[in-house]
Amino acid sequence: MSAQSCSTGALSALNESTLRLMGLDVLRCSRRALLDAVSADLAQGQGAWLVTANMDFLSRARRDAQIATLYRQSDVMIADGMPLVWASRLAGRPIPERIAGSSLMFDLAALCAEQGRSMYLLGGVNGNEVRASEALSRMYPGLVIAGHYSPWIGTPPSADEMADIDTALARAGSADVILVAMGSPKQEYVAHMLRRRHPRALIVGVGASFAFATGDLARAPELVQRLGLEWAHRMLQDPRRLVRRYLLDNLPVVIRLLVSSAWQRVRGGRR
């Protein structure tokens, strides 16, 4: 993890219990414990960069050492993917539950509304950051939307592109929670840079989650999520983009992850 995670705080304390999965250290905690830690740290003016890791992340990090290094700069990495939870059980060090980034977005909006904190929506597509901010405001009365901005940026972003983001955030004032919805690894490049500029904010990459707030994408039924089949539900909604990702790119990595985790338990070691 990054130098930032050496700071003292509730999230840092949680980070004492992680499991290494294919080179990435994933937090072993419940959703409730995570939210309590976030709340405690925000109350102390202490921010963090949180990565919601799924099989896309593990697959990408395995292929690209530079991306793996980028992910490791985060303060906290949670398991947004049932294969990670299954692998932890096979390894004998179970992660209590999957914490989906799309669900976490709503949890954080509720927390901000309850505590009078502000949220900024950065990224999105086709203007859905505007509609998502309106939808979240309706869902959670009292939620303060500090602002929203959806720039086009490269991967990684240029200095000028980051300057435009800095200007937009400065115009909105300080936000307690910054959601970055740009897809990975673009959103992680942005979050990494924002972490140093906004040390008191919680910064979370949330991928396509704005589309769940607007209703452009439908979440899988609860039973489908519990069975770990939400990927299939997503794939059926966008087969042209996701069939290759899930079946050709990720499936071999899932198999490798599960086998290596089982072998890790047999050896009685930790990787």
N, C-alpha and C positions, 0 to 999 in steps of 0.2 A: 504494500500500500504506500501512499504518498507520504511526504514529510508532514503534510497537514494532519494526518491521522495520528501523529505522535502527540497531538494536543490532548489535554485532559478534558473529559466530557462524557456524557452518557453514551453517545454513539461510539466513542473511542473505547469505553469499557466493554460495550457489546462486542467490539471487534477483537476482543481477546479470544473469542470462540469462533474460529473459522475452519473451513474444510477446503483443502486445495483440490480443485477439480481441473485437470488438464492445464495446470500452470496458473490458474486463477483462484484467489482466496475468496470463498463465498461465505457470507455470514450465516451462522447457525442460530437463528432466533425466530420468534413468532412475530406475526404482524402487529399484535398488541404491544409487544416489547419494543419493536422498532418505532412505533408511533409515540410511545411514552418517552423514548430516548430523544426523538426529534423535538418533541414538545419541551423537554427539559433543556436541551441545548439552545433552542431558539429563545427561551426565556433568559438564558445567560448571554445572549448575543453571540453565540458561537455557531458558525455555519458549517456546511459539509458539502461534498460532492458525492452523490449516491448514484451508482450504476445498477440498473436492473438487468441482470445477466440471464440470457437464455441460450439455447443451443446455437443460435446464430452467432452469438458473441464467442462461445467456445470454439466454434468452427472457424470463425474469422481469425481469432487469436492464434489458433493452431497453424493457419496458413501464412500469417504475416507477423513476424516478430515485432515490427514497429507498432502494430495495432495492439499486440499483447502488452507491450510496454506502456502504451497509452492507457489501457484499461487499468493497469496496476497503479497508476497515479491517483486513482480515486480514493476517497476516504473510506467508503463502504460499498460493498458489492452484495446484492441480495439475489436470491434464486427466483427469477421470473421464468420458470419453465419446469414442468414436472419431471423431465428426465434428470435434472440436477437433484431433485428430491429423491428420486428412485436410486440414483447413484450414491447418495449419502447413506441411504439405508443399507445398500449392498456393502458399503465401506465400513459399516458398523458405527458411524458417527452421524446419526440422522439429523437432517434439517427439519425442524418441526412442521413447516408448511411452505407451500409456494406463496410468494408475495408478488402478484402480478402488477406490473407497472401501470396498467390501465386502471386497476382497482385502487392502487396507491394514489393516483391523481385525485380520485374522488375523496379518499380518506384525508388527504392533505387539504383539499378544499373545505371539508367539514371542520378540520382542526383550525384552519385559518378563520373560518366564520365564527367558531366558538370563542376564539381568543382575540378577535379583532386584528388579525394579521393580514398582510397583503400578499397577493400572488400576481406574478407576471407571466404571460403566455408568450413564449418566443418560438417562432417557427410555424409549422402547420402548412397546409396546402389549400389552394383555391379559396383563400379567405376564411378557412374554417377556424382559425384562431379567434376571429371576431365572434363568430357564432358560438364557439365553445365558451368564450368568456361570458357571453350572454346566457348560455344554458347553465353554466355553473353558478352564476349569480342568482338565477331563478331557483335552482335546486337548494342553494345554501344561503338563505337570507342573512345578511350581515357580512358576507364575503366581500372583501375589498380587492377589486381587480386594479392593480396599479397601472397596467397597460398591456398592450399586445403589439407584436411586430413580427412580420414574416419576410425576412430579406432573402435574396438569392445569394448564397455563398458557395465557395469552392470547398474541396476536401484535400488538404486542410484550408481553413479560411485565411485570406490575406490580411495584412495589417490594416488596409483600408476598410475591408469588410468588417473586421472586428471594431474598428473605430466607429462605424455606423451603428453597430449594435450598442457600443458604449454610450453613444449619443442618445439613442432611443431609451435606454435604461435610465440615464441621467435625467432625461426629460420627465420620466415617470416618478422620479424620487426613489428612495431605497425600498426594495421589495424584500419581504421575508422569505418567500419561496419563489424560485424561478424554474418554471417548467420549460424544457428545451425539447421541442418536437421536430426533429430533423432527420431521424433515422440514424443508424450507426454505420460507420464511426464518425460521421460529420458532427452529430450532436455531442459526442464525447470530446472532440477537438474544441468545440465552442465552450463546453462546460469546464474543461481543463483551464482555459484562458480566463473564464469568468471567475473561477474559484479564487484566484489571486486578487481580482479586482473587487470582489464582493465577499469578503471573508465572513460576514455576519449572516449570509443568506444560505438557505438550503437549495442546492441546485440539483435537479433530477432530469435525466434524459428519459423521455416518455414515448418516443417513437410515434406511432400512429394514434396515440390515445385521444387526441382532440376529436378525432372522427367518432369515437365512442360517445363523447359528450354531446356531439351534435346529432347523433343517430345515423350518420352516414355509414358507419359500420355497426353491426349488431354483435354484442357479446354472446358467446356460446352459452347454452343453458347450464345451470349450476352443476348438474350431474355430469355433463360432458367435460366441464372444467375439472371436476374432481377425478375423473377417469384419465385425465391427462391428454384429452383429445381435442383441446381447443385449437390446436394447429390445423386439424382436419377441417374444423368449422371455418377457420380463416381461409384455408386453401380453397374451399368451395366458393367463397365469396369473391376471390380474386385468383382464379386458377392460372391465368397467363403469367402472372408475376411470381406466384408462390409454389407452383408444382415443382419447378426445378430446385428452388431453395430447400424445400422441406424433404423431398424424396431423393434428390440426387446429391445435394450438398450436405444436408444435415443428418440424414438417416445413417450413413456409415459412421459419422462421428458419434451419434447416439450409441450405436453398438459398441464402438471402441470405448466410450466412456463407461458404459455399464460393465463391460468385461474387465477393464482396468480397475474399476472400483471394487469388484468382487475379488480380484486377485490381490488388491491392496489389503483387504480384510484377511485373506488367507495368510498373507505374509506377516500380518500384525503390525504393519508399518504405516506411516503417513507420508503422502507425497505432497 
